[in-house]
Amino acid sequence: MAIATAFAIAAALRFAAAVPFEAVVYGERRSPAITALLDSLGRERTAVVVYLLERSWTALVVATGLTPLLVWILGSSAVQAAARIAGSRAPFLPFFILFGYAAALARIPADLASLAVPAVAGPIGALTTAILGLVAWSALQQHHGLAPQRAITTLVIAVALFYVVPLVLILAAVIAIVVAAIVLEYVPPP
């Protein structure tokens, strides 16, 4: 896990150095998401969203560097909790250790690819994430004694409750901040 985290930190730092925030938002390489925001929200409202992103850019880079640890700890906890909801009473520690190895082995190739050949990092990351899902699915069957279909349902519950719901809440908070800024007629400083 330490090696995976070191590679993830190196990849995050390389990305932060190679792609400054200004290039993502204002430059020629502006993100299509920013263009879509400009088209749908307008310049002043998009400025509020961009200001929020700019204030949290460093935190996003740090979180990206800590991805292996987050996948390990949050992923294993989410799957274990979903297995508990499914009725399993298997101990957490063996699953936690297995998920640590699996998360590290899934993240290392993706982060190495982003350091060596960034163009293939996305597909490699998707493939290794799918493999991590297969490992979790197999572990739910072996360690927790769940049937294959029940293991898939448990993984879907884990992803929905512990990843999708928090993401939706974060997006709702951003929307609430943008609405508040519009109502208060706030325009961020230049």
N, C-alpha and C positions, 0 to 999 in steps of 0.2 A: 504494500500500500504506500510505503514511503517513496518507492521508485515511481509508482504511478502518479503520486502527487507532485513529485519533482518534475516529471515530464509535463504534467498539466500546468504547473506554474510557469515553466519555460515557454510553453505554447501560448499561455495567456499574456505573458510579458512581451513575447515577440509580436503578437497581434496588437497589443496596446502601443508598441513602439512603431509598428509598420502602418497602422491605421489609426491616426489620431481622431478624436471625436469630431473635430471640425470637418474632416474629410467625409465622415459618414453623413453629416447633416448638411454642410454647406458646400462642399467641394464638388468637383466633376464626378467623383465616385459616390455621389449622394445615394443613400439607400432608397430603393423603390418604396419602402414603407413611409419614408418622410415625404416623398412626392405624393403618395396616396393621401397622407394626412393633410398636406397642403391643399390638395384638390377637394377633399371632403370637409375639412374644418375651416379652412382659410388661414391666412398668414398669422393673425394675432393668436388664434386658439392653438395653432400648431406651435407657436413660440412657447406657450405654456408647457406643452408636452415635451418639447425639446429642452426647455429649461430644467424640467424634472429629470430627464435622461442625463443631461450634462452634470447635474448635481450628484447623480448616483453612478456615473461612469466608472469611477475608481472602485466602488463597491461591486459593480458588475464584473470588472476584471478580476478582482480578488476572489469573488464567488466562482468564477470560471476556473481559476487556479486550484480551488479546493473541491472541484467537481468529484474527483475519485472518493474523497472522504464523505461528501454529501451523498453520493450514490450508495456507498457502503452502509453508512449509518442510517440514513433516511430510508433507503431501499429495503434493507433487511428488516428494519422496524415496521415499515408499511406492510411488507409481505407477511411478517410474523403476526401482526395485528389482524390482518385479513384472514389468516389461517385460524386465529383464535375465534374470530367471528364465525368462521365455517365450522367451529367445534373442535379443532385440534388442541391438544394440551401438550404437544411436544415441547421440549426445552428450547430456549432461545439461543443459547451459546453455540451449539454446533452449527446451527443455521447461520448465525452471525459470522462465524469464522469462515464457513464456506462462501458466503456472499462477499466477504472481504477479498478472498482470493479471486473469485469470479469477477468482481467489479474491477480489481486491479488488472486482471488479464484482459478485460474488455476495454479499459481506458488506455492502456499503454500503446497498442497499435494505432488507435485513433489519434492520440497526441503525437506519437512519432510521425505519423503521416502529415499532421498539420505543421510539424516542424520541417520535415523534409520535402514533401510535395503537397502543398496546401490544396491543390485542385482535386486530389483524391481523398482528402480528409473526411468530407461529408459522407460519401458512400461507405468508407471504411468504418466510420463512426456508427452509421445506421446498421451495418452488418454486425459489428461487435455488440451493439445494444440488443439486437435480435438474439444473438447467442447468449447474452446475459439473461434475457427473458426465458430462453430454453433451459438454461441452468436452473433458474428459479422455479420454472414449471416442473422440471424433473425432481428438484429438491422437495417441492410440495408433495409430490407423489411418494418419494422414498422416505423422507424424514417425517412428514406429517401424515402419511398414510391416506392421502386424498386420491380419489379416482381421477383419471386424466381430465374429464370434463369439469369436475369440481375444482381441479387445480387451475384450469383456465379461468373459470369464474372467479376464483380467489384472486388471481393476478389482476383481472379486470377491476375488481372491487378495490384492490390495493392502489392501482393506478388512479382510479376515479376519486376515491376518498382522500388519498394522501398526496396527489400531485395535481389533478385537474381542478378539484374544488379550491385548493389554495391559490392556484393560478387565476381562476375566475375571480376570487376575492381580491387579488392584487389588481387585476384589470378593472374591477368595479371601483376600487379605491382611486385608481388613476383617473377614471371617468368622473368620479365625484370631485376630485381636485380640479379637473378641467372645467366642470360645470360651475363649481364655486368660483373659479377664476373668471369665468364668463359673467356670472351674476355680479361679482364684485368689480368687474371691469379692470382686472389686474393684467398688466402687461409686464413681463419680466424685464429686468434691466438689460441693456445691450452688452 
